[in-house]
Amino acid sequence: MTLFSNSVLPAAIAQPNYDRARLKPRIVHIGFGAFFRAHQAVYAEQLANDHTSDWGYCVISMHNGRQKIADLQQQDLRYTVAEMNNASWHGQVIGVVRQALHLQVDGLEAVLEAMAQPEVAIVSLTISEKGYCYQPASGQLLSEHPDIQHDAVNPQQPRSAPGLILAALRLRRARGLPPFTVMSCDNMPANGQITRNVLTQLAQRQDNEQAVWIAQHVAFPSTMVDRIVPAVTLDTLRYIEDLLGGAVDPLGIACEPFRQWVIEDNFPQGRPVWEKVGAGLVSDVLPYEEMKLRMLNGSHSFLAYLGYLAGYAHISDCMQDEHFVKAAHHLMLAEQAPTLHVCGVDLAQYADSLLARYRNTALKHRTWQIAMDGTQKLPQRLLDSIRWHLTHDSNFDCLALGIAGWMRYVGAQDEQGQTIEICDPLRERLADAVNNSREGPERVLALLQLDTVFGHDLPDNPRFVRAVTDAYQTLLVQGAKASVAGLSLG
């Protein structure tokens, strides 16, 4: 059954009530993944439906996602988003995508021409932390990354997302067009500044004049994005098929009802009126980013590593263990909240709301999914907070156990002796550290040598090394469940 035949979709499925031909591809988005489909595109859909917005999207996939772009084109650039909770599901069709390209299918020239369309005012990104080719410990360009090394000497044939954006900016400049604003929507502190760093530092290696022009003319607003979007499973697609009355949507995505977007209001070429559909436009996003990264993402990582080791497949499973609930709550309020700078937010209420979201059994958010790419996530989620505690001589037992949980996890064998599939851009370095060290304190010291993750300050700090080593030893002896239960949370 075809998906978007109006005669077959149930009346309860919300569909675009606007003239899609009126939309212009004024935003190019790199990364047609689950989060974009369930978050930024939903805001644009509401603006088009309720406020006659003409801001549409051109979406671009660079490496993965070839089939997704083909499916999207087959479906007249539409797909389904289902919001789910324990009681019910609500579905809507998203129609704000007006153009879709895949770099390897459509070719570089077509992608650059799309980014050089005069009406394009914003290029946004959801490419995950590793897509920026940066050092998580410092926020600077990872110059030894193979794609960066290639793009530095081959600016006309980019392989990385930063290289692609630079090529598009170069083309716009040559044509006398204003530069687009570059907006990161990935989970990094000061993600706008990190994006600026990697683009300008790569540009300096290509053409210093271009780097100066970017510094003078291109805006890089920071954002904070929040919505839990689990990886799609066959069960998810079956649920969505039922919701659609038997129609099949291979691009269907399911997510929690909650969504949040805080955006630095810095768009010289214009922007949608996101504030009309609930986004917050502010002058400084960093306090909100830190709050979300440390309290939500930090507790997610804590639960992911320790929960996976304890045998819990989903975050909602962790919430059935009172010790994991208490530890996550303590981590948020006693160890993460004191490190924050956000004002006017009830952090106790925020923590309670996060735990309520984690209890949503309909989400099926896998601990293994959250555990991916840990080397890119630990600095902003856990390590920056530990640095604060070391400076203030305060307790960070939960944070230390979270780091130890990651170290135990990347050992690639769970507590039952089963192999763990490690997905991480530094997988080979992790495997070398594990395979060339003995289990125990030696393993901890070996993993601490990953300076792009831990920097040089933490491995040189005796209190930090001792805390993580003690937590790691506890995990080895007692296991994850007992280690979490044994935390002193007074």
C-alpha positions as CSV (number, residue, x, y, z in Angstrom):
1,M,0.0,0.0,0.0
2,T,1.5,3.4,-0.9
3,L,2.1,5.7,2.0
4,F,0.7,9.1,1.1
5,S,-2.5,8.3,-0.6
6,N,-5.1,10.5,1.2
7,S,-7.7,7.8,0.7
8,V,-5.9,5.3,2.9
9,L,-4.4,7.3,5.8
10,P,-6.6,7.5,8.8
11,A,-8.2,10.8,9.6
12,A,-6.3,11.0,12.9
13,I,-3.0,11.3,11.0
14,A,-2.2,15.0,10.7
15,Q,-1.1,16.0,7.2
16,P,0.2,19.3,5.8
17,N,-2.5,21.9,5.4
18,Y,-0.4,24.3,3.4
19,D,0.6,24.5,-0.3
20,R,3.9,22.7,-0.3
21,A,4.8,24.3,-3.6
22,R,5.0,27.6,-1.8
23,L,7.9,26.5,0.4
24,K,11.4,27.5,-0.6
25,P,14.5,25.4,0.3
26,R,15.8,28.3,2.5
27,I,17.6,25.9,4.9
28,V,20.0,23.3,3.7
29,H,20.4,20.5,6.3
30,I,23.3,18.1,6.3
31,G,22.4,14.8,8.0
32,F,19.0,13.3,7.2
33,G,19.0,11.2,10.3
34,A,16.4,10.3,12.9
35,F,16.9,13.3,15.1
36,F,16.5,15.9,12.4
37,R,13.4,14.2,11.1
38,A,11.9,14.2,14.6
39,H,13.0,17.6,15.8
40,Q,14.0,20.5,13.5
41,A,11.7,19.4,10.7
42,V,8.8,19.2,13.1
43,Y,9.3,22.8,14.1
44,A,9.3,23.9,10.5
45,E,6.2,21.8,9.8
46,Q,4.3,23.6,12.6
47,L,5.4,27.0,11.3
48,A,4.1,26.1,7.8
49,N,0.9,24.7,9.1
50,D,0.0,27.4,11.7
51,H,1.9,30.5,10.6
52,T,2.1,30.4,6.7
53,S,5.9,30.0,6.9
54,D,7.7,29.5,3.5
55,W,10.9,28.1,5.1
56,G,11.4,24.7,3.6
57,Y,14.4,22.3,3.7
58,C,16.9,20.9,1.3
59,V,18.4,17.8,3.0
60,I,21.8,16.3,2.1
61,S,23.3,13.0,3.1
62,M,27.1,12.8,2.6
63,H,28.1,9.2,3.3
64,N,25.4,7.0,4.8
65,G,21.7,7.2,4.2
66,R,21.7,6.5,0.5
67,Q,18.5,4.4,0.9
68,K,16.8,7.0,3.1
69,I,17.2,9.7,0.4
70,A,15.9,7.3,-2.2
71,D,12.9,6.4,-0.1
72,L,12.3,10.1,0.6
73,Q,12.3,10.9,-3.1
74,Q,10.0,7.9,-3.8
75,Q,7.5,9.3,-1.2
76,D,7.3,12.8,-2.7
77,L,9.7,14.1,0.0
78,R,7.3,13.2,2.9
79,Y,7.6,10.9,5.9
80,T,5.8,10.2,9.2
81,V,6.7,11.2,12.8
82,A,5.0,9.3,15.6
83,E,5.0,10.7,19.2
84,M,4.7,7.9,21.7
85,N,4.0,7.5,25.3
86,N,2.7,4.7,27.5
87,A,-0.9,5.5,26.8
88,S,-1.1,6.3,23.0
89,W,0.7,7.2,19.8
90,H,0.0,10.3,17.7
91,G,1.2,10.5,14.1
92,Q,1.7,13.3,11.6
93,V,3.1,13.6,8.1
94,I,6.0,16.0,7.6
95,G,6.1,17.9,4.3
96,V,8.6,20.7,4.7
97,V,11.4,18.9,2.8
98,R,11.5,20.3,-0.8
99,Q,14.8,18.9,-2.1
100,A,16.9,15.8,-1.2
101,L,20.3,14.9,-2.4
102,H,23.0,12.3,-1.6
103,L,26.6,13.4,-2.2
104,Q,27.7,10.0,-3.7
105,V,24.6,9.6,-5.8
106,D,23.9,13.1,-7.1
107,G,27.5,14.3,-7.1
108,L,29.4,17.1,-5.5
109,E,28.4,19.7,-8.2
110,A,24.7,19.2,-7.6
111,V,25.2,19.4,-3.8
112,L,27.2,22.6,-4.1
113,E,24.7,24.1,-6.4
114,A,21.9,23.4,-3.9
115,M,23.9,25.1,-1.2
116,A,24.6,28.1,-3.5
117,Q,20.9,28.7,-4.2
118,P,20.4,32.5,-3.6
119,E,17.5,31.9,-1.2
120,V,19.5,29.6,1.1
121,A,20.1,31.6,4.4
122,I,21.1,28.8,6.8
123,V,23.0,25.5,6.6
124,S,22.3,23.4,9.7
125,L,23.8,20.1,10.8
126,T,23.0,17.0,12.7
127,I,26.1,14.8,11.9
128,S,26.9,13.6,15.4
129,E,29.9,14.8,17.4
130,K,32.4,12.7,15.3
131,G,31.2,14.4,12.1
132,Y,32.9,17.7,13.1
133,C,36.4,16.1,13.0
134,Y,37.3,17.9,16.3
135,Q,39.1,17.1,19.5
136,P,36.5,16.7,22.2
137,A,39.0,17.6,25.0
138,S,39.9,20.9,23.4
139,G,37.2,21.9,20.9
140,Q,39.8,22.4,18.2
141,L,40.2,20.9,14.7
142,L,41.4,17.3,14.7
143,S,44.1,18.0,12.1
144,E,45.3,14.3,11.9
145,H,41.8,13.1,10.8
146,P,42.2,11.5,7.4
147,D,39.3,13.5,5.9
148,I,40.7,16.7,7.2
149,Q,44.2,15.9,5.8
150,H,42.6,15.2,2.5
151,D,40.4,18.4,2.5
152,A,43.3,20.6,3.5
153,V,45.1,19.9,0.2
154,N,42.0,19.1,-2.0
155,P,39.5,21.9,-1.1
156,Q,37.6,21.3,-4.4
157,Q,36.9,17.7,-3.6
158,P,35.8,17.7,0.1
159,R,35.2,14.5,2.1
160,S,34.3,16.0,5.4
161,A,31.3,18.1,6.4
162,P,33.5,21.1,7.3
163,G,35.2,20.7,3.9
164,L,31.9,20.6,2.1
165,I,30.6,23.7,3.9
166,L,33.8,25.6,3.0
167,A,33.5,24.6,-0.6
168,A,29.9,25.9,-0.7
169,L,30.9,29.2,1.0
170,R,33.8,29.6,-1.5
171,L,31.3,29.2,-4.4
172,R,28.8,31.7,-2.9
173,R,31.6,34.2,-2.4
174,A,32.8,33.7,-6.0
175,R,29.2,34.4,-7.2
176,G,28.8,37.5,-5.0
177,L,26.2,35.9,-2.8
178,P,26.0,36.5,0.9
179,P,27.2,33.7,3.1
180,F,24.7,31.4,4.8
181,T,24.6,31.1,8.6
182,V,26.1,27.8,9.8
183,M,24.0,26.3,12.7
184,S,25.1,23.1,14.5
185,C,22.3,21.1,16.2
186,D,24.5,18.4,17.7
187,N,25.2,17.7,21.3
188,M,28.4,19.7,22.0
189,P,29.0,22.6,24.4
190,A,29.2,25.8,22.5
191,N,28.5,23.9,19.4
192,G,28.5,27.1,17.4
193,Q,32.0,27.9,18.6
194,I,33.3,24.4,17.9
195,T,31.8,24.6,14.3
196,R,33.5,28.0,13.9
197,N,36.8,26.5,15.1
198,V,36.9,23.6,12.8
199,L,35.8,25.6,9.7
200,T,38.2,28.5,10.2
201,Q,41.1,26.2,11.1
202,L,40.5,24.0,8.1
203,A,40.1,27.2,5.9
204,Q,43.5,28.4,7.2
205,R,45.1,25.3,5.8
206,Q,43.3,25.8,2.5
207,D,43.3,29.5,1.9
208,N,44.0,32.0,4.6
209,E,42.1,34.8,2.7
210,Q,39.0,32.6,2.8
211,A,39.6,32.0,6.5
212,V,39.7,35.8,7.2
213,W,36.5,36.3,5.1
214,I,34.7,33.6,7.1
215,A,35.7,35.1,10.4
216,Q,34.4,38.5,9.3
217,H,31.1,37.5,7.6
218,V,29.9,34.0,8.7
219,A,27.7,33.6,11.8
220,F,27.8,30.4,13.9
221,P,24.9,30.5,16.4
222,S,24.9,27.8,19.1
223,T,21.8,25.7,19.8
224,M,20.5,23.3,22.5
225,V,18.3,20.6,21.1
226,D,16.3,18.1,23.2
227,R,14.1,15.2,22.2
228,I,14.6,11.5,22.9
229,V,14.6,9.7,19.5
230,P,15.4,6.0,19.8
231,A,16.9,4.1,16.9
232,V,14.2,2.7,14.6
233,T,13.5,-1.0,14.9
234,L,11.3,-3.4,13.0
235,D,8.8,-3.2,15.9
236,T,8.8,0.6,15.5
237,L,8.0,0.4,11.8
238,R,5.2,-2.1,12.5
239,Y,3.7,0.2,15.1
240,I,3.8,3.1,12.6
241,E,2.3,0.9,9.9
242,D,-0.6,0.1,12.2
243,L,-1.0,3.8,13.0
244,L,-1.1,4.6,9.3
245,G,-3.9,2.0,8.7
246,G,-1.6,-0.4,7.0
247,A,0.5,2.0,4.9
248,V,4.3,1.4,5.0
249,D,6.7,4.2,5.6
250,P,10.4,3.1,5.7
251,L,11.3,6.6,6.9
252,G,8.8,6.6,9.8
253,I,10.3,7.7,13.1
254,A,9.1,7.5,16.6
255,C,10.0,9.8,19.5
256,E,8.8,11.1,22.8
257,P,6.2,13.9,23.0
258,F,8.6,16.3,24.7
259,R,10.8,18.6,22.5
260,Q,12.9,21.7,23.2
261,W,15.1,24.0,21.2
262,V,17.1,26.9,22.5
263,I,18.8,29.0,19.8
264,E,21.3,31.8,19.9
265,D,19.6,34.6,17.9
266,N,22.4,35.4,15.4
267,F,21.1,35.0,11.8
268,P,22.3,37.9,9.6
269,Q,20.5,36.5,6.5
270,G,17.2,35.9,8.3
271,R,15.6,32.9,10.0
272,P,12.2,31.3,10.6
273,V,10.1,32.7,13.5
274,W,10.9,29.6,15.6
275,E,9.7,31.4,18.7
276,K,6.1,31.2,17.5
277,V,6.3,27.4,17.9
278,G,8.0,27.1,21.2
279,A,11.7,27.5,20.6
280,G,13.6,29.9,22.8
281,L,15.7,32.6,21.1
282,V,18.4,33.8,23.5
283,S,21.6,35.7,23.5
284,D,23.6,33.0,25.2
285,V,22.8,29.3,24.8
286,L,25.8,27.9,26.7
287,P,24.1,27.7,30.2
288,Y,21.2,25.7,28.6
289,E,23.6,23.5,26.6
290,E,25.5,22.7,29.8
291,M,22.3,21.9,31.7
292,K,21.1,19.5,29.1
293,L,24.5,17.9,28.3
294,R,25.3,17.3,31.9
295,M,22.0,16.5,33.5
296,L,20.2,14.7,30.6
297,N,23.0,13.4,28.4
298,G,25.4,12.8,31.4
299,S,22.8,10.8,33.2
300,H,22.0,9.0,30.0
301,S,25.6,7.9,29.5
302,F,25.8,6.9,33.2
303,L,22.7,4.7,32.8
304,A,23.8,3.4,29.4
305,Y,27.2,2.0,30.4
306,L,26.3,0.7,33.8
307,G,22.8,-0.3,32.7
308,Y,24.2,-2.3,29.7
309,L,26.7,-4.0,32.0
310,A,23.9,-4.8,34.5
311,G,21.9,-6.4,31.7
312,Y,19.3,-3.7,31.1
313,A,18.6,-3.3,27.4
314,H,16.7,0.0,27.6
315,I,16.7,3.1,29.7
316,S,13.2,2.4,30.9
317,D,14.5,-1.0,32.2
318,C,17.1,0.9,34.3
319,M,14.2,2.9,35.8
320,Q,12.7,-0.3,37.2
321,D,15.8,-0.6,39.5
322,E,15.4,1.8,42.4
323,H,19.2,2.0,42.9
324,F,19.7,3.2,39.3
325,V,16.9,5.7,39.8
326,K,18.4,7.1,43.0
327,A,21.9,7.2,41.4
328,A,20.7,9.0,38.3
329,H,18.8,11.5,40.5
330,H,21.9,12.1,42.8
331,L,24.2,12.4,39.7
332,M,21.9,15.1,38.3
333,L,21.3,17.2,41.4
334,A,24.4,16.6,43.6
335,E,27.2,16.2,41.0
336,Q,26.0,17.9,37.8
337,A,23.7,20.8,39.0
338,P,26.4,22.5,41.1
339,T,28.6,22.9,38.0
340,L,26.0,24.8,36.0
341,H,25.5,28.5,35.2
342,V,21.9,28.5,34.1
343,C,19.5,30.9,35.8
344,G,15.8,30.9,36.3
345,V,15.4,27.1,36.0
346,D,14.2,24.9,38.8
347,L,16.8,22.2,38.5
348,A,15.1,19.8,40.9
349,Q,12.0,20.0,38.8
350,Y,14.1,19.5,35.7
351,A,15.7,16.4,37.2
352,D,12.3,15.0,38.1
353,S,11.0,15.6,34.6
354,L,14.0,13.8,33.1
355,L,13.3,10.7,35.2
356,A,9.7,10.8,34.2
357,R,10.8,10.9,30.5
358,Y,13.2,8.0,31.1
359,R,10.3,5.9,32.5
360,N,8.4,6.0,29.1
361,T,8.3,2.3,28.3
362,A,7.0,3.0,24.8
363,L,10.4,4.6,23.8
364,K,12.6,1.5,23.9
365,H,15.7,3.6,24.0
366,R,18.5,1.1,23.9
367,T,21.4,1.5,26.3
368,W,23.7,0.2,23.5
369,Q,22.6,3.1,21.2
370,I,23.4,5.7,23.9
371,A,26.7,4.0,24.6
372,M,28.0,4.6,21.0
373,D,30.8,7.1,20.3
374,G,31.7,7.5,24.0
375,T,35.1,9.0,23.2
376,Q,33.2,11.9,21.6
377,K,30.7,12.3,24.4
378,L,32.5,11.8,27.7
379,P,34.3,15.2,27.9
380,Q,31.1,17.4,27.7
381,R,28.8,14.9,29.5
382,L,31.0,13.8,32.5
383,L,34.6,15.0,32.4
384,D,34.0,18.8,32.4
385,S,32.0,18.3,35.6
386,I,34.7,16.3,37.2
387,R,37.2,19.1,36.5
388,W,34.8,21.4,38.4
389,H,34.7,19.1,41.3
390,L,38.5,18.7,41.4
391,T,38.8,22.5,41.5
392,H,36.2,22.8,44.3
393,D,37.4,19.7,46.2
394,S,33.9,18.2,46.2
395,N,32.6,14.7,45.7
396,F,32.1,13.0,42.3
397,D,31.5,9.3,43.1
398,C,28.7,8.9,40.5
399,L,30.7,10.6,37.8
400,A,33.8,8.5,38.6
401,L,31.6,5.3,38.4
402,G,30.3,6.5,35.1
403,I,33.8,6.8,33.6
404,A,34.7,3.4,35.1
405,G,31.6,2.0,33.5
406,W,32.7,3.3,30.1
407,M,36.1,1.7,30.6
408,R,34.6,-1.6,31.6
409,Y,32.2,-1.4,28.6
410,V,34.9,-0.7,26.0
411,G,36.7,-3.8,27.2
412,A,34.2,-5.3,24.8
413,Q,33.0,-8.1,27.1
414,D,30.0,-7.9,29.4
415,E,29.7,-9.4,32.9
416,Q,28.4,-12.6,31.4
417,G,31.4,-13.0,29.1
418,Q,29.4,-12.0,26.0
419,T,31.1,-9.8,23.4
420,I,30.0,-6.1,23.2
421,E,30.0,-4.5,19.8
422,I,31.9,-1.3,20.2
423,C,30.9,1.5,17.9
424,D,33.3,4.4,18.3
425,P,35.5,6.5,15.9
426,L,38.5,5.6,18.1
427,R,37.6,1.9,18.2
428,E,41.0,0.7,17.1
429,R,42.8,2.8,19.7
430,L,40.4,1.6,22.3
431,A,41.1,-2.0,21.3
432,D,44.9,-1.4,21.4
433,A,44.6,0.0,24.9
434,V,42.6,-2.9,26.1
435,N,44.6,-5.6,24.4
436,N,47.9,-4.3,25.5
437,S,47.1,-3.8,29.2
438,R,46.2,-6.2,32.1
439,E,42.8,-6.0,33.6
440,G,42.6,-3.7,36.6
441,P,44.5,-0.5,37.3
442,E,46.8,-1.0,34.3
443,R,43.7,-1.0,32.1
444,V,42.5,2.3,33.6
445,L,45.9,4.0,33.0
446,A,46.1,2.7,29.4
447,L,42.7,4.2,28.6
448,L,43.6,7.5,30.3
449,Q,46.3,7.9,27.7
450,L,43.6,8.9,25.1
451,D,44.5,12.6,25.3
452,T,41.8,13.7,22.8
453,V,39.3,12.5,25.4
454,F,41.0,13.1,28.8
455,G,43.5,15.8,27.9
456,H,46.7,15.9,29.9
457,D,45.3,17.4,33.1
458,L,43.1,14.5,34.3
459,P,45.6,11.7,33.8
460,D,48.1,13.8,35.8
461,N,45.6,14.4,38.7
462,P,46.2,11.7,41.4
463,R,42.7,12.2,42.9
464,F,41.0,11.7,39.6
465,V,43.0,8.6,38.7
466,R,42.5,7.1,42.2
467,A,38.7,7.7,42.1
468,V,38.3,6.1,38.7
469,T,40.6,3.2,39.5
470,D,38.7,2.5,42.8
471,A,35.4,2.6,40.9
472,Y,36.7,0.3,38.2
473,Q,38.0,-2.2,40.7
474,T,34.6,-2.1,42.4
475,L,32.9,-2.9,39.1
476,L,35.3,-5.8,38.5
477,V,34.6,-7.3,42.0
478,Q,31.0,-6.6,42.5
479,G,29.4,-6.0,39.1
480,A,27.4,-3.0,37.9
481,K,24.2,-3.6,39.8
482,A,25.9,-3.9,43.2
483,S,28.3,-1.1,42.4
484,V,25.4,1.3,41.7
485,A,23.5,0.0,44.7
486,G,26.6,0.6,46.9
487,L,27.1,4.2,46.0
488,S,27.1,6.5,49.0
489,L,24.4,9.1,48.1
490,G,24.2,11.0,51.4
